[in-house]
Amino acid sequence: MALAANVLKDKFQMIKDREGERLARFLRILFGNERFGFKWSTAKTSYTDGKDVYILYELQRSDCRPFSANELRALRKCHSIHERGHIEYDCIEDYFNWQKEFMSKDQSDWLSNEKYPLPWLQFFGNVMMDGRMENLTAIDHPTTKEYFDLGNYEWRFGIRGSHAGEDRISDFRECFMSRALAMTDIEEWHEEAVALVDTIQPTIEKARFDETTKDVLTSTTTMMKQVWPTLMDWMDLENQSPDEFDYSDEHANSKWGNAGEVGENVKRVMRILVKTSGSYSSEENKGDEVRTSDNAAGSSSSSSGDEDKQEDEGTGSSSAGSDNSEDNDPASSEGDGKDDEKTEKPDFSNILRLEEKNLAKDEQAAEDELGAYAERTQEVTIYEHREDRKAYSSTLTIKPFDNSSLDRYNRTLRELKRYISPTARALSALLEPVLDENRRNQRSGKLKVNRAWRTEALHDANIFDRRKKGTPGKNARMLILNDISGSTSSGFPGTTHRIIDEMRKAQTLLIESCEEAKIPVAAYGFTEDYNDGTLIHPFKPYGRFTNVEKGFIGGFNPKDGNRDTVALQWAVDELAKYTEDIRLLIMLSDGEPCFGPDEDYDTMRSIVQQAEKRGIDVLCLYCGPQYKNTIERVQFMYPGKALIVSKFLARELSTAVKRIIRKRR
């Protein structure tokens, strides 16, 4: 579909925008906070600045398996929850301060196990902060767990386990990340790598429930000091330098939560843990009770009231997937980390079904929105009333106009502003029902017997009543067909304006008035192109009046020829699809039609007369040269419905429309 000056979005962009709107709404419902926004990220990663979340749209990576559209939507939702989770439960200043304290480029610091290379420090800190944050988020909002699991199992590692067993150091990193995120182990990992992680497993479990970012980083420091000597030995054996580790921190633009709000949020999670485990309050028992608490959190319904509202937004039901199934809860295997992955890996079918449903809705909405502008050909059949002429067909093309000017529309609107409301009120009043009316003191009508004595006693002959019957309300629909042939660039009589600019005023006044009066109205332009034949340009389809439509009305300008016959028949057929009491087709024309073979003025007259038999009034506003012969031909083509306009086309149009509605009443 040809796009008009980048005004019309393509289907992909519309679906993307709608997904963004869904995610923003989802996050506000889930976290109950209106003070942050959602935007697609233009950086290489998703992040949050503490005010808005910025989510990377293209999440397909070369090191991952191919994802379906539903999986990508679920992954983007995972990223959204993840970034919003950092605002809820983390203070990034603590992370930056921790890095300054424990980062060093000096190899002697590494050997003394006091400070560490920045990539390793960031790796341990990021992984453990993510593990804690996602755990607290899933406890606070249980339905988020499936999204975290999908992101962790299917995206975070690339293809998880694809290089298991090849290198102890890589296996250690993958095992440590998996344990921090409460995931299942992989059998092929090097035994020594798993054993090293096992030595810090109790601290990992504790760190997932630490109450502050500073606490989890303190736990992380403890873990690093415990495993770092062994990692240094392994790196030395492999001839690897500690600072060669390729790990980049993507938090340069990030800002997370406010310390006071984060503290309150964590306290709420701890209250949930106390409620579900019954004994979590003991500081000494945190490590022992963590698995019970983690499992209990999976079935927590602390925010189910909010999340019941989110099902249509793709959050899952209150009993979604692994949140309520101990068999699907990776935390249940944290103790030894050696359960069979095939049986323990979570099932993501619930969230993927929901994303499939939402994707279908967004695709349909985009198709509906683009439908009126979709470029297409259409066959139009003209039935003549003359016996010597048979019905014939012609093909036209419908496609968006190639220019747009919202600024010019707004200038036109300002010029006509004072006329719009009065015209809208008049149109509304004409369509309102008229009530029955009793008129007394009439000279004739129905005799009121109880007043007959007044004739003799008071010489009063006003003894009759007359009842005037009202009429029910009517509904109306209009279609404006605008000739945009090259001749509309000529000057409008008595002004310095072009004819087409006066046509724009007429359209603007009528469309704005109808919108205010809640009368359906559509507007199209037509021309004749050497290559494409008759062209119909949708300026304003029914049911739409956004800046896109206003831009088209402001941007239309003179084109080529005008084969009125085919364009008019098409417009009649369009309007005939509707059933309003009053259907009015308005032709704005500045001159004579360009006829096809065997077509003439009588062809136009025939189309107009047949339209009226179908209940459609066709009104022509002629604003071309004021030649007698031309005017007579226009009046012939539009019998009784031709208005010859030589000044203030917009006002003449509104007057003529009101007159036709009044007559139809």
BELLIN-V540636 format. One record per helix or strand. SS is the DSSP state (H for helix, E for strand). FROM is the first residue (numbers start at 0). TO is the last residue. If there is no record, write none. Layout:
SS,FROM,TO ; SS,FROM,TO
This chain:
H,10,30 ; E,36,39 ; E,46,47 ; E,51,54 ; H,68,88 ; H,91,101 ; E,102,102 ; H,106,110 ; E,115,115 ; H,117,139 ; H,141,155 ; H,167,179 ; H,190,198 ; H,200,206 ; H,212,236 ; H,241,243 ; H,258,276 ; H,282,297 ; H,303,307 ; H,310,312 ; H,320,323 ; H,325,327 ; H,329,332 ; H,340,343 ; H,348,370 ; E,375,381 ; E,391,397 ; H,405,430 ; E,433,433 ; E,436,441 ; E,445,446 ; H,448,450 ; H,452,456 ; E,463,467 ; E,470,470 ; E,475,482 ; H,485,488 ; E,490,490 ; E,497,497 ; H,498,516 ; E,519,528 ; E,532,539 ; H,546,554 ; E,560,560 ; H,563,574 ; E,581,588 ; H,600,612 ; E,615,621 ; H,627,636 ; E,641,643 ; H,648,663
